[in-house]
Amino acid sequence: MYETREHLQTLTEIRSLMERSSKFLSLSGLSGVFAGVVALMGAAAVYWRLDLHYTAYTSYDGTQILFSDAKQDIVRFLMLDGFIVLLVALIGGSLFTIRKARKQGMSIWNTTSKRLLQALFTPLLAGGVFCLGLIHHDLIWLVFPATLVFYGLALLSASRYTVRDLHYLGICEIVLGLLSLFLTGYSLLTWAFGFGVLHIVYGMVMYFKYDAKPENETGVI
Amino acid sequence: MKDLLAQFNKAFESKARLSIMSVLLVNESLSFNALKELLQLTDGNLATHLRALEEAGYLLISKQFVGRKPNTTYTATEAGRQAFADHLNSLESFIKGLG
């Protein structure tokens, strides 16, 4: 009897090894919630800065009606806001993930986390440069759908190296980005929904699915 | 289990070797240090198991330098994948026979 249990234990350990060695499983749900909250704050800042007329600047040809000085100002503000949101979300998200990895007794910088970051940042960097190009060519309204679509693609590519669930978040971001390409005029709203609400929902689902368990039974060796 | 496993592929008789083959099947290649961290084995212990698997022709070893540090990575060969699959199949039929 004891022997059987020992062998079953061995099999469980090997299965967990296979999963841990190919996937980075320390991604914290709280990272998602934090990123979502930061994004909502960023969107609120834009809303406040542009007053209630935000649709005028971000809809299809809204930018045409602005004087160039005011437009420059607003574009600069949008870029700064987006950059700060990205930075704060990344730093906060990393901290939560590092904390979770520590709790699991896993290293944070290993083969799987490197693969994950590479899979995430390749599409993300391409998207960033693409958006700079759009801004350069004065196609400001396109930046909102483009950030969502590229971010979704980045998540899709990263999901191969972590929990499968990230895949669905990626698809939601892409669909939302494509929708906002046709339903113009709600850019800030879709942006807040995609980067804010979706992240919070995803993060909470992840938190209760994986993190809230008292003991992660697959993580023990 | 050890004496039971003796009827099967000798190369996979220990838990460490089963683990090494398993993780190399789901990863294209892994470095010595990555394997060490995953399996929580000592250098000498891991090296012995790896050498045994290499001698059986189940692992491919490639050494290169990352900067000035030597970096050894391990990949499962086609023969290794086949042998491991056979081993799992015979284990499976053995367990089915028990029940």
Interface residues (C-beta under 8 A of the other chain):
Chain A: E3 E6 H7 T10 E13 I14 L17 M18 R20 S21 S22 S107 N110 T111 I221
Chain B: M1 K15 L18 S19 S22 V23 L25 V26 N27 L30 S31 A34 E37 L38 L39 Q40
